[in-house]
Amino acid sequence: MRNLREYLWAKSPTEAIELRASRPGRGAYLGGGTALAARQDPSLDFVVDLSRAGLGALHTGPSGIEIGATVTL
């Protein structure tokens, strides 16, 4: 991730989608970050960090368990 032009923080899931859609180039969402950091993809222009987007919870819903993108082990 050394070639990034921008590192963005989203405050909500909606803002994360808007940030990614509004930027030119190739972007990715950063949840836990392990796989993305290990990949070292030189074609990524920016990442949208989800750590402040309120996605750190587990929920049980009608279709099963929903795991947020930033839930820790």
Summary of the structure (lengths in Angstrom):
residues: 73
radius of gyration: 13.2
end to end distance: 23.3
largest distance: 41.6
contacts: 169
relative contact order: 0.27
helix: 22%
strand: 27%
